Amino acid sequence: MVTTIDDLVDRAREGVHRPGPEEALRAQRAGALLVDIRPAAQRAAEGEIPDTLIIERNVLEWRLDPTGSHRIPEATGYDLEVVVVCSEGYASSLAAASLRELGLHRATDLDGGFVAWAAAGLPTRQGGARGGAQGSHQEDRREDRQEDPRQG
């Protein structure tokens, strides 16, 4: 039997609550990690959500595995609430499912992605901004070593 990408996305979303923009903002303010997995060029073109942890998709699991040797300091345990953000909410569904497989049982994704966030009129900033974003230091450290996603 052939599985399509639509099948994979549907399975990734099955039984999972996907917060909309306003709920994701409330979760972020209450301590959830909003994690933007979009590539730098896409963030530069579309914009960014302030105070979002930027971890590009190719290294996501290595950075958020609480027991991994290449985890980031924010990866404090399996009960961590993580809301993954992509452009429109498709790649983020697959990424959140992968995090749940790692044991991060509260991982989900933003329904509608960055596009829905911006359309809701919630705070955004020009993409590629470095000043003050939680996690932007992580991106700076990674950029020169992206060939090996396990590099920390």
Short mmCIF file of the C-alpha atoms (twelve columns), coordinates in Angstrom:
data_MODEL
# 
_entry.id   MODEL 
# 
loop_
_atom_site.group_PDB 
_atom_site.id 
_atom_site.type_symbol 
_atom_site.label_atom_id 
_atom_site.label_alt_id 
_atom_site.label_comp_id 
_atom_site.label_asym_id 
_atom_site.label_seq_id 
_atom_site.Cartn_x 
_atom_site.Cartn_y 
_atom_site.Cartn_z 
_atom_site.pdbx_PDB_model_num 
ATOM 1   C CA . MET A 1   0.000  0.000  0.000  1 
ATOM 2   C CA . VAL A 2   1.285  3.428  -0.941 1 
ATOM 3   C CA . THR A 3   1.166  6.205  1.644  1 
ATOM 4   C CA . THR A 4   0.777  9.765  0.415  1 
ATOM 5   C CA . ILE A 5   2.035  12.886 2.135  1 
ATOM 6   C CA . ASP A 6   -1.590 13.757 2.911  1 
ATOM 7   C CA . ASP A 7   -1.911 10.407 4.706  1 
ATOM 8   C CA . LEU A 8   1.215  11.149 6.748  1 
ATOM 9   C CA . VAL A 9   -0.039 14.604 7.739  1 
ATOM 10  C CA . ASP A 10  -3.461 13.206 8.654  1 
ATOM 11  C CA . ARG A 11  -1.845 10.539 10.854 1 
ATOM 12  C CA . ALA A 12  0.440  13.109 12.472 1 
ATOM 13  C CA . ARG A 13  -2.585 15.222 13.416 1 
ATOM 14  C CA . GLU A 14  -4.804 12.355 14.572 1 
ATOM 15  C CA . GLY A 15  -5.981 12.936 18.129 1 
ATOM 16  C CA . VAL A 16  -3.714 15.971 18.594 1 
ATOM 17  C CA . HIS A 17  -4.958 19.390 19.645 1 
ATOM 18  C CA . ARG A 18  -3.403 22.004 17.358 1 
ATOM 19  C CA . PRO A 19  -3.678 25.478 18.881 1 
ATOM 20  C CA . GLY A 20  -4.609 28.456 16.766 1 
ATOM 21  C CA . PRO A 21  -2.559 31.660 16.881 1 
ATOM 22  C CA . GLU A 22  -4.158 33.266 19.948 1 
ATOM 23  C CA . GLU A 23  -3.993 30.050 21.974 1 
ATOM 24  C CA . ALA A 24  -0.368 29.513 20.927 1 
ATOM 25  C CA . LEU A 25  0.475  33.039 22.077 1 
ATOM 26  C CA . ARG A 26  -1.142 32.340 25.459 1 
ATOM 27  C CA . ALA A 27  0.801  29.075 25.718 1 
ATOM 28  C CA . GLN A 28  4.045  30.889 24.884 1 
ATOM 29  C CA . ARG A 29  3.356  33.487 27.551 1 
ATOM 30  C CA . ALA A 30  2.686  30.647 30.028 1 
ATOM 31  C CA . GLY A 31  6.054  29.040 29.285 1 
ATOM 32  C CA . ALA A 32  5.577  26.852 26.207 1 
ATOM 33  C CA . LEU A 33  8.363  26.860 23.642 1 
ATOM 34  C CA . LEU A 34  7.301  28.186 20.260 1 
ATOM 35  C CA . VAL A 35  9.800  26.627 17.871 1 
ATOM 36  C CA . ASP A 36  10.117 27.988 14.333 1 
ATOM 37  C CA . ILE A 37  11.454 25.291 11.989 1 
ATOM 38  C CA . ARG A 38  11.395 27.310 8.759  1 
ATOM 39  C CA . PRO A 39  14.642 27.782 6.842  1 
ATOM 40  C CA . ALA A 40  16.367 31.153 7.132  1 
ATOM 41  C CA . ALA A 41  15.334 32.239 3.625  1 
ATOM 42  C CA . GLN A 42  11.666 31.588 4.385  1 
ATOM 43  C CA . ARG A 43  11.845 33.476 7.684  1 
ATOM 44  C CA . ALA A 44  13.545 36.367 5.901  1 
ATOM 45  C CA . ALA A 45  10.802 36.485 3.273  1 
ATOM 46  C CA . GLU A 46  7.785  35.981 5.557  1 
ATOM 47  C CA . GLY A 47  8.876  37.394 8.901  1 
ATOM 48  C CA . GLU A 48  9.271  35.933 12.368 1 
ATOM 49  C CA . ILE A 49  7.391  35.628 15.624 1 
ATOM 50  C CA . PRO A 50  9.207  37.470 18.439 1 
ATOM 51  C CA . ASP A 51  10.610 35.360 21.279 1 
ATOM 52  C CA . THR A 52  10.437 32.185 19.228 1 
ATOM 53  C CA . LEU A 53  13.161 29.579 19.432 1 
ATOM 54  C CA . ILE A 54  14.591 29.081 15.954 1 
ATOM 55  C CA . ILE A 55  15.607 25.509 15.219 1 
ATOM 56  C CA . GLU A 56  15.595 24.570 11.575 1 
ATOM 57  C CA . ARG A 57  13.859 21.304 10.773 1 
ATOM 58  C CA . ASN A 58  16.996 19.329 9.935  1 
ATOM 59  C CA . VAL A 59  18.275 19.490 13.544 1 
ATOM 60  C CA . LEU A 60  15.008 19.662 15.517 1 
ATOM 61  C CA . GLU A 61  15.092 16.235 17.153 1 
ATOM 62  C CA . TRP A 62  18.766 16.547 18.131 1 
ATOM 63  C CA . ARG A 63  18.150 19.886 19.824 1 
ATOM 64  C CA . LEU A 64  14.964 18.959 21.714 1 
ATOM 65  C CA . ASP A 65  15.733 15.395 22.847 1 
ATOM 66  C CA . PRO A 66  16.001 15.921 26.622 1 
ATOM 67  C CA . THR A 67  18.558 13.117 26.967 1 
ATOM 68  C CA . GLY A 68  20.528 13.837 23.800 1 
ATOM 69  C CA . SER A 69  24.097 15.035 23.891 1 
ATOM 70  C CA . HIS A 70  23.290 17.821 21.404 1 
ATOM 71  C CA . ARG A 71  20.229 19.206 23.162 1 
ATOM 72  C CA . ILE A 72  19.744 22.883 23.857 1 
ATOM 73  C CA . PRO A 73  19.356 24.182 27.435 1 
ATOM 74  C CA . GLU A 74  15.617 24.699 26.900 1 
ATOM 75  C CA . ALA A 75  15.142 20.925 26.384 1 
ATOM 76  C CA . THR A 76  14.476 20.336 30.061 1 
ATOM 77  C CA . GLY A 77  12.359 17.169 29.992 1 
ATOM 78  C CA . TYR A 78  9.685  15.110 28.322 1 
ATOM 79  C CA . ASP A 79  6.838  17.139 29.826 1 
ATOM 80  C CA . LEU A 80  7.971  20.273 27.987 1 
ATOM 81  C CA . GLU A 81  5.194  21.983 26.041 1 
ATOM 82  C CA . VAL A 82  6.386  22.607 22.485 1 
ATOM 83  C CA . VAL A 83  4.427  24.323 19.706 1 
ATOM 84  C CA . VAL A 84  6.162  23.879 16.362 1 
ATOM 85  C CA . VAL A 85  5.727  26.597 13.726 1 
ATOM 86  C CA . CYS A 86  6.238  26.371 9.976  1 
ATOM 87  C CA . SER A 87  4.801  28.514 7.212  1 
ATOM 88  C CA . GLU A 88  1.286  27.056 6.874  1 
ATOM 89  C CA . GLY A 89  1.095  24.215 9.411  1 
ATOM 90  C CA . TYR A 90  1.936  21.124 7.362  1 
ATOM 91  C CA . ALA A 91  5.653  20.457 7.912  1 
ATOM 92  C CA . SER A 92  5.157  21.415 11.551 1 
ATOM 93  C CA . SER A 93  2.562  18.645 11.990 1 
ATOM 94  C CA . LEU A 94  5.121  16.074 10.840 1 
ATOM 95  C CA . ALA A 95  7.831  17.617 13.023 1 
ATOM 96  C CA . ALA A 96  5.606  17.616 16.119 1 
ATOM 97  C CA . ALA A 97  4.738  13.947 15.500 1 
ATOM 98  C CA . SER A 98  8.452  13.159 15.394 1 
ATOM 99  C CA . LEU A 99  8.958  14.956 18.724 1 
ATOM 100 C CA . ARG A 100 6.111  12.957 20.254 1 
ATOM 101 C CA . GLU A 101 7.857  9.783  19.089 1 
ATOM 102 C CA . LEU A 102 10.893 10.963 21.071 1 
ATOM 103 C CA . GLY A 103 8.686  11.144 24.158 1 
ATOM 104 C CA . LEU A 104 7.839  14.863 24.128 1 
ATOM 105 C CA . HIS A 105 4.168  14.009 24.602 1 
ATOM 106 C CA . ARG A 106 3.035  17.667 24.735 1 
ATOM 107 C CA . ALA A 107 4.511  18.539 21.328 1 
ATOM 108 C CA . THR A 108 2.016  19.970 18.863 1 
ATOM 109 C CA . ASP A 109 2.019  22.547 16.093 1 
ATOM 110 C CA . LEU A 110 0.453  25.876 15.258 1 
ATOM 111 C CA . ASP A 111 -2.687 25.367 13.191 1 
ATOM 112 C CA . GLY A 112 -2.165 27.436 10.049 1 
ATOM 113 C CA . GLY A 113 1.472  28.203 10.843 1 
ATOM 114 C CA . PHE A 114 3.125  31.597 10.603 1 
ATOM 115 C CA . VAL A 115 0.647  32.659 7.906  1 
ATOM 116 C CA . ALA A 116 -2.283 32.249 10.335 1 
ATOM 117 C CA . TRP A 117 -0.336 33.990 13.127 1 
ATOM 118 C CA . ALA A 118 0.340  37.021 10.928 1 
ATOM 119 C CA . ALA A 119 -3.235 37.050 9.572  1 
ATOM 120 C CA . ALA A 120 -4.513 37.138 13.172 1 
ATOM 121 C CA . GLY A 121 -2.595 40.383 13.661 1 
ATOM 122 C CA . LEU A 122 -0.310 38.931 16.342 1 
ATOM 123 C CA . PRO A 123 3.215  40.301 16.831 1 
ATOM 124 C CA . THR A 124 5.712  39.667 14.058 1 
ATOM 125 C CA . ARG A 125 9.003  41.195 13.062 1 
ATOM 126 C CA . GLN A 126 11.095 41.363 9.946  1 
ATOM 127 C CA . GLY A 127 12.704 38.012 9.211  1 
ATOM 128 C CA . GLY A 128 16.366 37.557 9.887  1 
ATOM 129 C CA . ALA A 129 16.338 39.876 12.922 1 
ATOM 130 C CA . ARG A 130 18.798 38.804 15.584 1 
ATOM 131 C CA . GLY A 131 18.238 41.138 18.482 1 
ATOM 132 C CA . GLY A 132 16.727 39.593 21.566 1 
ATOM 133 C CA . ALA A 133 15.042 36.542 20.090 1 
ATOM 134 C CA . GLN A 134 15.054 33.583 22.401 1 
ATOM 135 C CA . GLY A 135 17.155 30.973 20.679 1 
ATOM 136 C CA . SER A 136 18.720 33.142 18.001 1 
ATOM 137 C CA . HIS A 137 22.078 32.350 19.602 1 
ATOM 138 C CA . GLN A 138 21.320 28.712 18.822 1 
ATOM 139 C CA . GLU A 139 20.919 29.516 15.154 1 
ATOM 140 C CA . ASP A 140 24.149 31.516 15.133 1 
ATOM 141 C CA . ARG A 141 26.041 28.577 16.630 1 
ATOM 142 C CA . ARG A 142 24.601 26.085 14.117 1 
ATOM 143 C CA . GLU A 143 24.861 27.904 10.831 1 
ATOM 144 C CA . ASP A 144 28.458 26.945 10.131 1 
ATOM 145 C CA . ARG A 145 27.907 23.245 11.007 1 
ATOM 146 C CA . GLN A 146 24.592 22.289 9.463  1 
ATOM 147 C CA . GLU A 147 26.039 19.378 7.485  1 
ATOM 148 C CA . ASP A 148 26.034 17.231 10.659 1 
ATOM 149 C CA . PRO A 149 22.785 17.866 12.565 1 
ATOM 150 C CA . ARG A 150 24.198 16.235 15.678 1 
ATOM 151 C CA . GLN A 151 26.808 18.940 16.065 1 
ATOM 152 C CA . GLY A 152 26.028 21.118 19.053 1 
# 
